[in-house]
Amino acid sequence: MFKWSLILLVVAVVLGIFGFAGIIEAAAAIFKLLFWVFLALFVISLFLGRNRTTR
């Protein structure tokens, strides 16, 4: 998933350079969504990782 967010970031930057405002807004919206999904997964993994005991 991280690979896809980097690809979308590159696409957003390239489209911003060329001035495709409508397409860049859609790419930025997808990038924001992926950011929040990754953040939620990170926080969940922090809490689940603490509950495991090492043997």
PyMOL Python script that loads the backbone (N, CA, C, O; Angstrom):
from pymol import cmd

cmd.read_pdbstr("""\
ATOM      1  N   MET A   1       0.818  -1.190   0.000  1.00  0.00           N
ATOM      2  CA  MET A   1       0.000   0.000   0.000  1.00  0.00           C
ATOM      3  C   MET A   1       0.863   1.256   0.000  1.00  0.00           C
ATOM      4  O   MET A   1       0.497   2.275  -0.586  1.00  0.00           O
ATOM      5  N   PHE A   2       2.008   1.170   0.661  1.00  0.00           N
ATOM      6  CA  PHE A   2       2.894   2.330   0.694  1.00  0.00           C
ATOM      7  C   PHE A   2       3.379   2.667  -0.709  1.00  0.00           C
ATOM      8  O   PHE A   2       3.551   3.836  -1.053  1.00  0.00           O
ATOM      9  N   LYS A   3       3.599   1.635  -1.514  1.00  0.00           N
ATOM     10  CA  LYS A   3       4.025   1.850  -2.900  1.00  0.00           C
ATOM     11  C   LYS A   3       2.967   2.633  -3.672  1.00  0.00           C
ATOM     12  O   LYS A   3       3.292   3.524  -4.457  1.00  0.00           O
ATOM     13  N   TRP A   4       1.689   2.292  -3.442  1.00  0.00           N
ATOM     14  CA  TRP A   4       0.614   2.988  -4.148  1.00  0.00           C
ATOM     15  C   TRP A   4       0.517   4.444  -3.714  1.00  0.00           C
ATOM     16  O   TRP A   4       0.251   5.320  -4.538  1.00  0.00           O
ATOM     17  N   SER A   5       0.729   4.709  -2.440  1.00  0.00           N
ATOM     18  CA  SER A   5       0.657   6.104  -1.997  1.00  0.00           C
ATOM     19  C   SER A   5       1.801   6.924  -2.586  1.00  0.00           C
ATOM     20  O   SER A   5       1.616   8.094  -2.923  1.00  0.00           O
ATOM     21  N   LEU A   6       2.982   6.320  -2.711  1.00  0.00           N
ATOM     22  CA  LEU A   6       4.086   7.036  -3.355  1.00  0.00           C
ATOM     23  C   LEU A   6       3.814   7.278  -4.835  1.00  0.00           C
ATOM     24  O   LEU A   6       4.138   8.342  -5.363  1.00  0.00           O
ATOM     25  N   ILE A   7       3.227   6.304  -5.497  1.00  0.00           N
ATOM     26  CA  ILE A   7       2.877   6.482  -6.911  1.00  0.00           C
ATOM     27  C   ILE A   7       1.872   7.608  -7.071  1.00  0.00           C
ATOM     28  O   ILE A   7       2.003   8.437  -7.971  1.00  0.00           O
ATOM     29  N   LEU A   8       0.862   7.641  -6.199  1.00  0.00           N
ATOM     30  CA  LEU A   8      -0.139   8.706  -6.278  1.00  0.00           C
ATOM     31  C   LEU A   8       0.463  10.072  -5.966  1.00  0.00           C
ATOM     32  O   LEU A   8       0.052  11.079  -6.544  1.00  0.00           O
ATOM     33  N   LEU A   9       1.428  10.111  -5.062  1.00  0.00           N
ATOM     34  CA  LEU A   9       2.098  11.374  -4.769  1.00  0.00           C
ATOM     35  C   LEU A   9       2.859  11.876  -5.985  1.00  0.00           C
ATOM     36  O   LEU A   9       2.796  13.064  -6.304  1.00  0.00           O
ATOM     37  N   VAL A  10       3.572  10.998  -6.663  1.00  0.00           N
ATOM     38  CA  VAL A  10       4.310  11.388  -7.864  1.00  0.00           C
ATOM     39  C   VAL A  10       3.343  11.846  -8.951  1.00  0.00           C
ATOM     40  O   VAL A  10       3.600  12.840  -9.631  1.00  0.00           O
ATOM     41  N   VAL A  11       2.239  11.131  -9.118  1.00  0.00           N
ATOM     42  CA  VAL A  11       1.238  11.519 -10.119  1.00  0.00           C
ATOM     43  C   VAL A  11       0.668  12.893  -9.788  1.00  0.00           C
ATOM     44  O   VAL A  11       0.480  13.718 -10.683  1.00  0.00           O
ATOM     45  N   ALA A  12       0.389  13.147  -8.506  1.00  0.00           N
ATOM     46  CA  ALA A  12      -0.162  14.440  -8.104  1.00  0.00           C
ATOM     47  C   ALA A  12       0.817  15.571  -8.379  1.00  0.00           C
ATOM     48  O   ALA A  12       0.416  16.646  -8.824  1.00  0.00           O
ATOM     49  N   VAL A  13       2.093  15.336  -8.118  1.00  0.00           N
ATOM     50  CA  VAL A  13       3.088  16.379  -8.368  1.00  0.00           C
ATOM     51  C   VAL A  13       3.229  16.648  -9.859  1.00  0.00           C
ATOM     52  O   VAL A  13       3.280  17.804 -10.281  1.00  0.00           O
ATOM     53  N   VAL A  14       3.291  15.588 -10.657  1.00  0.00           N
ATOM     54  CA  VAL A  14       3.433  15.759 -12.115  1.00  0.00           C
ATOM     55  C   VAL A  14       2.223  16.477 -12.692  1.00  0.00           C
ATOM     56  O   VAL A  14       2.368  17.386 -13.510  1.00  0.00           O
ATOM     57  N   LEU A  15       1.038  16.074 -12.272  1.00  0.00           N
ATOM     58  CA  LEU A  15      -0.170  16.726 -12.788  1.00  0.00           C
ATOM     59  C   LEU A  15      -0.269  18.172 -12.314  1.00  0.00           C
ATOM     60  O   LEU A  15      -0.790  19.029 -13.028  1.00  0.00           O
ATOM     61  N   GLY A  16       0.227  18.440 -11.122  1.00  0.00           N
ATOM     62  CA  GLY A  16       0.238  19.816 -10.638  1.00  0.00           C
ATOM     63  C   GLY A  16       1.161  20.690 -11.460  1.00  0.00           C
ATOM     64  O   GLY A  16       0.866  21.860 -11.703  1.00  0.00           O
ATOM     65  N   ILE A  17       2.281  20.123 -11.891  1.00  0.00           N
ATOM     66  CA  ILE A  17       3.213  20.874 -12.735  1.00  0.00           C
ATOM     67  C   ILE A  17       2.569  21.214 -14.075  1.00  0.00           C
ATOM     68  O   ILE A  17       2.739  22.319 -14.590  1.00  0.00           O
ATOM     69  N   PHE A  18       1.833  20.266 -14.631  1.00  0.00           N
ATOM     70  CA  PHE A  18       1.189  20.505 -15.919  1.00  0.00           C
ATOM     71  C   PHE A  18      -0.119  21.273 -15.805  1.00  0.00           C
ATOM     72  O   PHE A  18      -0.655  21.726 -16.816  1.00  0.00           O
ATOM     73  N   GLY A  19      -0.638  21.426 -14.600  1.00  0.00           N
ATOM     74  CA  GLY A  19      -1.792  22.276 -14.385  1.00  0.00           C
ATOM     75  C   GLY A  19      -3.140  21.602 -14.568  1.00  0.00           C
ATOM     76  O   GLY A  19      -4.124  22.276 -14.874  1.00  0.00           O
ATOM     77  N   PHE A  20      -3.211  20.304 -14.389  1.00  0.00           N
ATOM     78  CA  PHE A  20      -4.492  19.612 -14.485  1.00  0.00           C
ATOM     79  C   PHE A  20      -5.165  19.670 -13.119  1.00  0.00           C
ATOM     80  O   PHE A  20      -5.018  18.759 -12.305  1.00  0.00           O
ATOM     81  N   ALA A  21      -5.895  20.737 -12.881  1.00  0.00           N
ATOM     82  CA  ALA A  21      -6.441  21.004 -11.549  1.00  0.00           C
ATOM     83  C   ALA A  21      -7.471  19.954 -11.125  1.00  0.00           C
ATOM     84  O   ALA A  21      -7.461  19.529  -9.970  1.00  0.00           O
ATOM     85  N   GLY A  22      -8.344  19.531 -12.011  1.00  0.00           N
ATOM     86  CA  GLY A  22      -9.380  18.563 -11.650  1.00  0.00           C
ATOM     87  C   GLY A  22      -8.800  17.203 -11.307  1.00  0.00           C
ATOM     88  O   GLY A  22      -9.259  16.543 -10.374  1.00  0.00           O
ATOM     89  N   ILE A  23      -7.798  16.786 -12.056  1.00  0.00           N
ATOM     90  CA  ILE A  23      -7.190  15.486 -11.816  1.00  0.00           C
ATOM     91  C   ILE A  23      -6.345  15.522 -10.553  1.00  0.00           C
ATOM     92  O   ILE A  23      -6.316  14.550  -9.797  1.00  0.00           O
ATOM     93  N   ILE A  24      -5.663  16.624 -10.320  1.00  0.00           N
ATOM     94  CA  ILE A  24      -4.819  16.715  -9.123  1.00  0.00           C
ATOM     95  C   ILE A  24      -5.655  16.696  -7.854  1.00  0.00           C
ATOM     96  O   ILE A  24      -5.218  16.149  -6.842  1.00  0.00           O
ATOM     97  N   GLU A  25      -6.842  17.277  -7.885  1.00  0.00           N
ATOM     98  CA  GLU A  25      -7.702  17.250  -6.707  1.00  0.00           C
ATOM     99  C   GLU A  25      -8.156  15.833  -6.391  1.00  0.00           C
ATOM    100  O   GLU A  25      -8.235  15.448  -5.224  1.00  0.00           O
ATOM    101  N   ALA A  26      -8.452  15.063  -7.417  1.00  0.00           N
ATOM    102  CA  ALA A  26      -8.846  13.671  -7.201  1.00  0.00           C
ATOM    103  C   ALA A  26      -7.680  12.861  -6.644  1.00  0.00           C
ATOM    104  O   ALA A  26      -7.872  12.052  -5.736  1.00  0.00           O
ATOM    105  N   ALA A  27      -6.485  13.064  -7.170  1.00  0.00           N
ATOM    106  CA  ALA A  27      -5.313  12.342  -6.676  1.00  0.00           C
ATOM    107  C   ALA A  27      -5.003  12.751  -5.237  1.00  0.00           C
ATOM    108  O   ALA A  27      -4.621  11.909  -4.424  1.00  0.00           O
ATOM    109  N   ALA A  28      -5.162  14.016  -4.923  1.00  0.00           N
ATOM    110  CA  ALA A  28      -4.911  14.482  -3.560  1.00  0.00           C
ATOM    111  C   ALA A  28      -5.936  13.902  -2.583  1.00  0.00           C
ATOM    112  O   ALA A  28      -5.598  13.585  -1.443  1.00  0.00           O
ATOM    113  N   ALA A  29      -7.167  13.767  -3.021  1.00  0.00           N
ATOM    114  CA  ALA A  29      -8.198  13.171  -2.163  1.00  0.00           C
ATOM    115  C   ALA A  29      -7.878  11.704  -1.873  1.00  0.00           C
ATOM    116  O   ALA A  29      -8.052  11.236  -0.748  1.00  0.00           O
ATOM    117  N   ILE A  30      -7.415  10.992  -2.879  1.00  0.00           N
ATOM    118  CA  ILE A  30      -7.037   9.597  -2.680  1.00  0.00           C
ATOM    119  C   ILE A  30      -5.833   9.514  -1.750  1.00  0.00           C
ATOM    120  O   ILE A  30      -5.762   8.626  -0.901  1.00  0.00           O
ATOM    121  N   PHE A  31      -4.883  10.440  -1.910  1.00  0.00           N
ATOM    122  CA  PHE A  31      -3.701  10.452  -1.061  1.00  0.00           C
ATOM    123  C   PHE A  31      -4.068  10.735   0.396  1.00  0.00           C
ATOM    124  O   PHE A  31      -3.497  10.130   1.304  1.00  0.00           O
ATOM    125  N   LYS A  32      -5.004  11.637   0.625  1.00  0.00           N
ATOM    126  CA  LYS A  32      -5.463  11.921   1.983  1.00  0.00           C
ATOM    127  C   LYS A  32      -6.122  10.691   2.598  1.00  0.00           C
ATOM    128  O   LYS A  32      -5.888  10.372   3.764  1.00  0.00           O
ATOM    129  N   LEU A  33      -6.939  10.008   1.818  1.00  0.00           N
ATOM    130  CA  LEU A  33      -7.607   8.804   2.304  1.00  0.00           C
ATOM    131  C   LEU A  33      -6.588   7.738   2.686  1.00  0.00           C
ATOM    132  O   LEU A  33      -6.700   7.116   3.742  1.00  0.00           O
ATOM    133  N   LEU A  34      -5.598   7.527   1.830  1.00  0.00           N
ATOM    134  CA  LEU A  34      -4.567   6.539   2.135  1.00  0.00           C
ATOM    135  C   LEU A  34      -3.771   6.929   3.378  1.00  0.00           C
ATOM    136  O   LEU A  34      -3.388   6.062   4.164  1.00  0.00           O
ATOM    137  N   PHE A  35      -3.522   8.211   3.561  1.00  0.00           N
ATOM    138  CA  PHE A  35      -2.816   8.666   4.753  1.00  0.00           C
ATOM    139  C   PHE A  35      -3.577   8.279   6.014  1.00  0.00           C
ATOM    140  O   PHE A  35      -2.976   7.761   6.955  1.00  0.00           O
ATOM    141  N   TRP A  36      -4.874   8.518   6.053  1.00  0.00           N
ATOM    142  CA  TRP A  36      -5.657   8.205   7.245  1.00  0.00           C
ATOM    143  C   TRP A  36      -5.768   6.700   7.457  1.00  0.00           C
ATOM    144  O   TRP A  36      -5.768   6.230   8.595  1.00  0.00           O
ATOM    145  N   VAL A  37      -5.860   5.948   6.373  1.00  0.00           N
ATOM    146  CA  VAL A  37      -5.902   4.486   6.502  1.00  0.00           C
ATOM    147  C   VAL A  37      -4.589   3.976   7.083  1.00  0.00           C
ATOM    148  O   VAL A  37      -4.598   3.153   7.999  1.00  0.00           O
ATOM    149  N   PHE A  38      -3.455   4.457   6.562  1.00  0.00           N
ATOM    150  CA  PHE A  38      -2.151   4.034   7.080  1.00  0.00           C
ATOM    151  C   PHE A  38      -1.983   4.445   8.538  1.00  0.00           C
ATOM    152  O   PHE A  38      -1.440   3.683   9.337  1.00  0.00           O
ATOM    153  N   LEU A  39      -2.437   5.629   8.886  1.00  0.00           N
ATOM    154  CA  LEU A  39      -2.324   6.089  10.261  1.00  0.00           C
ATOM    155  C   LEU A  39      -3.142   5.205  11.204  1.00  0.00           C
ATOM    156  O   LEU A  39      -2.671   4.843  12.282  1.00  0.00           O
ATOM    157  N   ALA A  40      -4.352   4.863  10.802  1.00  0.00           N
ATOM    158  CA  ALA A  40      -5.198   3.994  11.621  1.00  0.00           C
ATOM    159  C   ALA A  40      -4.570   2.607  11.762  1.00  0.00           C
ATOM    160  O   ALA A  40      -4.563   2.044  12.856  1.00  0.00           O
ATOM    161  N   LEU A  41      -4.048   2.055  10.674  1.00  0.00           N
ATOM    162  CA  LEU A  41      -3.403   0.744  10.744  1.00  0.00           C
ATOM    163  C   LEU A  41      -2.156   0.778  11.626  1.00  0.00           C
ATOM    164  O   LEU A  41      -1.872  -0.187  12.336  1.00  0.00           O
ATOM    165  N   PHE A  42      -1.417   1.873  11.587  1.00  0.00           N
ATOM    166  CA  PHE A  42      -0.239   2.019  12.427  1.00  0.00           C
ATOM    167  C   PHE A  42      -0.608   2.026  13.901  1.00  0.00           C
ATOM    168  O   PHE A  42       0.024   1.344  14.707  1.00  0.00           O
ATOM    169  N   VAL A  43      -1.636   2.799  14.256  1.00  0.00           N
ATOM    170  CA  VAL A  43      -2.057   2.876  15.651  1.00  0.00           C
ATOM    171  C   VAL A  43      -2.585   1.523  16.125  1.00  0.00           C
ATOM    172  O   VAL A  43      -2.298   1.103  17.246  1.00  0.00           O
ATOM    173  N   ILE A  44      -3.347   0.847  15.287  1.00  0.00           N
ATOM    174  CA  ILE A  44      -3.866  -0.479  15.644  1.00  0.00           C
ATOM    175  C   ILE A  44      -2.721  -1.460  15.850  1.00  0.00           C
ATOM    176  O   ILE A  44      -2.743  -2.251  16.793  1.00  0.00           O
ATOM    177  N   SER A  45      -1.726  -1.413  14.978  1.00  0.00           N
ATOM    178  CA  SER A  45      -0.601  -2.336  15.121  1.00  0.00           C
ATOM    179  C   SER A  45       0.216  -2.031  16.366  1.00  0.00           C
ATOM    180  O   SER A  45       0.788  -2.945  16.960  1.00  0.00           O
ATOM    181  N   LEU A  46       0.284  -0.768  16.776  1.00  0.00           N
ATOM    182  CA  LEU A  46       0.970  -0.436  18.024  1.00  0.00           C
ATOM    183  C   LEU A  46       0.281  -1.080  19.219  1.00  0.00           C
ATOM    184  O   LEU A  46       0.942  -1.655  20.085  1.00  0.00           O
ATOM    185  N   PHE A  47      -1.039  -0.987  19.269  1.00  0.00           N
ATOM    186  CA  PHE A  47      -1.767  -1.546  20.401  1.00  0.00           C
ATOM    187  C   PHE A  47      -1.764  -3.069  20.384  1.00  0.00           C
ATOM    188  O   PHE A  47      -1.653  -3.694  21.439  1.00  0.00           O
ATOM    189  N   LEU A  48      -1.883  -3.667  19.226  1.00  0.00           N
ATOM    190  CA  LEU A  48      -1.884  -5.125  19.153  1.00  0.00           C
ATOM    191  C   LEU A  48      -0.493  -5.688  19.417  1.00  0.00           C
ATOM    192  O   LEU A  48      -0.370  -6.788  19.956  1.00  0.00           O
ATOM    193  N   GLY A  49       0.530  -4.973  19.059  1.00  0.00           N
ATOM    194  CA  GLY A  49       1.891  -5.430  19.285  1.00  0.00           C
ATOM    195  C   GLY A  49       2.272  -5.421  20.753  1.00  0.00           C
ATOM    196  O   GLY A  49       3.114  -6.215  21.172  1.00  0.00           O
ATOM    197  N   ARG A  50       1.675  -4.546  21.542  1.00  0.00           N
ATOM    198  CA  ARG A  50       1.979  -4.470  22.972  1.00  0.00           C
ATOM    199  C   ARG A  50       1.394  -5.636  23.740  1.00  0.00           C
ATOM    200  O   ARG A  50       1.929  -6.020  24.780  1.00  0.00           O
ATOM    201  N   ASN A  51       0.312  -6.205  23.252  1.00  0.00           N
ATOM    202  CA  ASN A  51      -0.367  -7.288  23.973  1.00  0.00           C
ATOM    203  C   ASN A  51       0.352  -8.623  23.810  1.00  0.00           C
ATOM    204  O   ASN A  51       0.087  -9.541  24.587  1.00  0.00           O
ATOM    205  N   ARG A  52       1.223  -8.769  22.867  1.00  0.00           N
ATOM    206  CA  ARG A  52       1.911 -10.035  22.650  1.00  0.00           C
ATOM    207  C   ARG A  52       3.049 -10.176  23.655  1.00  0.00           C
ATOM    208  O   ARG A  52       3.758  -9.218  23.961  1.00  0.00           O
ATOM    209  N   THR A  53       3.197 -11.367  24.144  1.00  0.00           N
ATOM    210  CA  THR A  53       4.297 -11.638  25.076  1.00  0.00           C
ATOM    211  C   THR A  53       5.369 -12.430  24.358  1.00  0.00           C
ATOM    212  O   THR A  53       5.071 -13.243  23.483  1.00  0.00           O
ATOM    213  N   THR A  54       6.603 -12.195  24.722  1.00  0.00           N
ATOM    214  CA  THR A  54       7.714 -12.939  24.131  1.00  0.00           C
ATOM    215  C   THR A  54       8.031 -14.132  25.015  1.00  0.00           C
ATOM    216  O   THR A  54       7.940 -14.049  26.240  1.00  0.00           O
ATOM    217  N   ARG A  55       8.400 -15.228  24.396  1.00  0.00           N
ATOM    218  CA  ARG A  55       8.695 -16.449  25.152  1.00  0.00           C
ATOM    219  C   ARG A  55      10.134 -16.815  25.023  1.00  0.00           C
ATOM    220  O   ARG A  55      10.570 -17.816  25.591  1.00  0.00           O
TER     221      ARG A  55
END
""", "prot")
cmd.dss("prot")
cmd.show_as("cartoon", "prot")
cmd.util.cbc("prot")
cmd.orient("prot")
